[in-house]
Amino acid sequence: MVADALVYHPTVAHYLRFVATTVGRDKLLRTLQYFSRFYAWYLLRTNSPVRSIAPWEAIKKQFGLSRKLLRVGKNVEHFKAAAVAADSKNMDPVLKYCAVGRQLGYAMYLSFDMITYLDAAGIRPSSGAKRMQREAYKAWFTGLMFNTIAGVYTLWQLGQREQKIDKKDGEGVVESKKIQRERTSTNLQLISDLCDLTVPGSALGYVNLDDGIVGLAGTVSSLIAVWGTWKKTA
């Protein structure tokens, strides 16, 4: 039966594992949120009628609010990760400090972001919500900067390792392929971080970017995250 072939197809099982994770659902929502941000900007720039723009603005707002709720409590995970990184004895010192800085930045971002949820949802308006959201963006920006530094440093390390490899040797060929995989993974993460930096950077006024650029950058980083999560749930 065609129906049975579809229902029991491995891709369907993979998809169910993917959407069963909070991270998987969040990344899908994030992709739609930032694409809506870009597309609403595009429609506005092309003088489209308000009725055409309104649905995309609503998607951007509502999906952003949904993701904010999904993030509530996730700060604890990053505080724990920061403690684990700080206690690590075998990690490279630069990567160790970057890991601690990244995790603390994300933890503080999620903590401030969590405080603003009731105001954003219209449940309990707060006069301090804007200030808290700004502090959240600062923390996120800091965490992303630490991760960017770690990415650049890792690429430098991989280059140093590659120079020492004898590619004529069997083990050298295996090591070279391993380095290529690590470099690809690091480059993807670095691209994602640089794209994400446009969001808090623009919100804080560090860079002057319109919603079109921020929306596209956020869409790219979201798709990279979707792909990474999809592979992990394979």
N, C-alpha and C positions, 0 to 999 in steps of 0.2 A: 504493500500500500504506500502511496506517495505521502499520505499524512503521517504514517508511522516513520517513514524515512526522514521526514522533517523534524518530527518531535524528538526522535532519538539520535538526531545528528549531533556529533561531538561539539560543533559550534554552538548549538543551542545550550548544551550543558555548560560550556565555557561562558556563554553570555549570562546564564543564571548565577554562576559563581561570581562573575564580575559585578552584577547589579546587587548581589547579596552583601557586598562590602559597602560600608559607609563612604569610603574613599572613592570607589567606583561611581557611585551615584553623585557624589559631590563634584567630581571632575566633569561628568556629563553636564550637570547643571551649570558649572562654571563656563564650559565651552559655549553653551547657549546664552548665558548671561553676557559674556564679553562680545560674542558675535552680534547680539542684539544691540549692544552699546555702539558697535561700529555701524551696524546697518541703520539704526535710528539717526546717527550722525550723517550717514550718506544720503538718506531720504531728505533730511533737513537741508543739506547742501544743494540738492537737486530740486529744491522748491516743491517737494511733494506735499499733498494736502495733509492737514493735521490728523485726519482720520486714518491715514496710512501709517503715520509715525507712532500714534498712540499705542497700538498693540505691542510694538517693539520696546517702547519705553516701559510698558507694563511688565513685559517679560524680564527686562533688565532689573527692574525694581523688585518684583516678586521673587525671582530666582535668587537675587542677592540676599533678600531677607530669609529665604528658606535655607540658604547655605550658612547664614549667620547663626541660625538656630542649630543646624547640624554641628557647628563648631563648638557649641557650648560644652564646657568640660574638657575639651581636648588640650587645654593648656597644661593640665597635669602630666600628660604624656610627654610633653616637651621639657618640663621641669625635670622629670625623671631621666630623660635622655641626656640632659645637660649634666646631671649628677654622675651618670654612668660614664660619659665622656671624660669628665674631670677626674674620675677615679682610674681611668685606663692607664696602664703602665707601659704598654707596648706601642702606643700610637705615636706617630711622628709629632714632635712638639708643635709645629706650625698648624698641622691639621687638627691637633687636639684643641688648641686655643680657638681655632676657627669653628670647630664643632660645638664647643661650649658656648661661644658667642652666638652662633646661629640658633642653637636650641633655646638659649635664654631670650634672644630677640623674638623668636616665634612664640615662646611662652608668654612673654609680656604683651605681644600683639594680641594674642587670643584672650588674654585676661582683660585688657582694656576693651577689646571688641565685644566681649561677653557682657560687659557692663552697659554697653550702648543698646543692647537688643530690645529692652522694654520700650525705650524711646523710639527706636526705629520702627517697631511694630505698632506704635501708637497706643500701647497699653498703659504706660506711665511716662509721660513726657518729662524730660529733665533738661534744665538749663545748662548743665555741665556736659551733656552728651557730645556736643561738637568738640569740646576740648579733649574729652576722652578718646574720641575717634581720631583726633589729630595725634595724640600720644600713641595710639595703636599703629597708625601709619609710620610714625618715627621708629617704633620698635620693629615693625615688619621690614622697613628699609634697612635697618641695622643688621637684622638677621640675614637678609639677602646679600648685603655687602660682604659679610663674613663668608657666606657660601660661595660668592663670586671669587673672593680671594683664594679660598680653598681650591676652587676649580682651576684657576690660573696656576697655582702652585703645583697641583697634581699633574697638569700638562707638562710643566717644566720637569718634574720628577720623571715622568714617562720618557721624555726626551733624553734625559741623562741615562736612564736604564737602557734605552735603545742603542745608545752609542757604544755600550759595553758588550753588546751581543755579537757573537760570531754567527752570521746568518748561513754560513756554509755547514755549520754543525746542526745535527738533528734537533738537539735540545734548544739551540738558538732559534731555529725556525718556529718551534712550538712557543717559545717565549715571545717571539716577535708577534705572532698571531694573538697571543694573550694581551700584549700591550696595545695592539690595534683595537681589540674589543674594548679595553679599558678607556682608550682615547675617545672612541666613538661615544661611549656612555658619558664620559666627562664633558665632551663637547655639547651633547644634547642637554645635559643639566645646566651647563654654562649659558647656552642660548635661552633656556627656560628662565633662568635667574635674571638675565639681562632684560628679557621681555617683561618679567614681573616687576622689575625695578621701575618701569615706566608708570605703574599704578600709584604706589606711594609717592614716587618722585614728583609726579604731576599734581597729586592731591596736596602735597606740602609746598608746592611752588618752586621746587628745586630745578625743575625743567618746565618749559612752556610747550606742552603737547596738547593737541585737541583730542576729542573723544574718538575720532577716527583712528588715530595712531595707537592710542591706549587700548581701544577695543580690539584692533588687529593683533597687537602684541599680546594681549591677554588671551585671545583665541589661540594663537600659536603655542603659548606656554601650556594652555589647557589641553590642547591636542597631544602635546608631548607627554603630559601627565596621564592622559587617557591611555595612550599607547603603553606607557610604562606599567600602569596598573593592569592593563589587559594581559601583558606578558607574565606578570607575577601570578595571575589567577589561571594561567594555562594548565 
